[in-house]
Amino acid sequence: MNVREGDKVEMIYHMSNRGIVKKIYYVKPTVEAIGGTFQKKMRIIFESELDGKIYDIAARDLRVVRE
C-alpha cells in the first residue's frame, strides 16, 4: 500500500468512515516459519472525520482515497 502521513483513507468495510493519516508504523509478525521469512505488518493510525475518534487499523483493511 502506498500511503503517507496526511493522505485521506477510508475503511474497506465501513466506507463512510474516512480520515487523515496521522502515523504509519510496522509490527513484527507473531508466528514463526522454519523455511521462510515473514514481512512486517503495516499499521495506520488515522483520525476519523465521521466521529472524531483515533483509529489504529491494519493497512490491509484501509484504502487510500484519491479525490
C-alpha positions as CSV (number, residue, x, y, z in Angstrom):
1,M,0.0,0.0,0.0
2,N,1.4,3.4,-1.0
3,V,0.2,5.7,1.7
4,R,1.8,8.7,3.5
5,E,1.1,10.8,6.5
6,G,-1.5,13.4,5.6
7,D,-3.3,11.2,3.0
8,K,-7.0,10.5,3.3
9,V,-8.0,6.9,3.8
10,E,-11.3,5.0,4.3
11,M,-12.1,1.7,5.9
12,I,-12.9,-1.0,3.3
13,Y,-15.8,-2.5,5.3
14,H,-17.2,0.9,6.6
15,M,-16.6,3.3,3.7
16,S,-18.3,6.3,5.4
17,N,-15.5,6.2,8.0
18,R,-12.8,8.3,6.4
19,G,-9.9,10.2,7.9
20,I,-6.5,11.7,7.7
21,V,-3.4,9.5,8.3
22,K,-1.5,10.6,11.5
23,K,1.1,7.9,11.8
24,I,2.3,4.7,10.0
25,Y,4.3,2.0,11.8
26,Y,5.3,-1.6,11.4
27,V,4.7,-4.6,13.7
28,K,6.8,-7.8,13.8
29,P,5.0,-11.0,12.8
30,T,3.8,-13.1,15.7
31,V,4.3,-16.5,14.1
32,E,7.5,-18.3,13.0
33,A,8.3,-20.4,10.0
34,I,11.0,-22.9,9.7
35,G,11.7,-22.5,6.0
36,G,10.9,-18.9,5.3
37,T,10.5,-15.3,6.5
38,F,7.5,-13.1,7.0
39,Q,7.2,-9.4,6.3
40,K,6.4,-6.8,9.0
41,K,2.7,-5.8,9.2
42,M,1.9,-2.2,8.4
43,R,-0.5,-0.4,10.8
44,I,-2.0,3.0,10.2
45,I,-3.3,5.5,12.8
46,F,-5.9,7.9,11.4
47,E,-8.4,10.4,12.8
48,S,-11.9,9.8,11.6
49,E,-14.0,12.6,10.1
50,L,-17.1,10.7,10.9
51,D,-16.9,10.7,14.7
52,G,-13.5,12.3,15.5
53,K,-12.0,9.2,17.1
54,I,-8.5,8.0,16.6
55,Y,-8.3,4.5,14.9
56,D,-5.4,2.1,14.8
57,I,-6.1,-0.2,11.9
58,A,-4.1,-2.8,9.8
59,A,-3.2,-1.3,6.4
60,R,-5.0,-4.2,4.6
61,D,-8.3,-3.0,6.0
62,L,-7.9,0.5,4.5
63,R,-7.7,2.1,1.1
64,V,-6.4,5.5,0.0
65,V,-9.0,8.0,-1.2
66,R,-7.8,9.9,-4.3
67,E,-10.0,12.9,-4.9
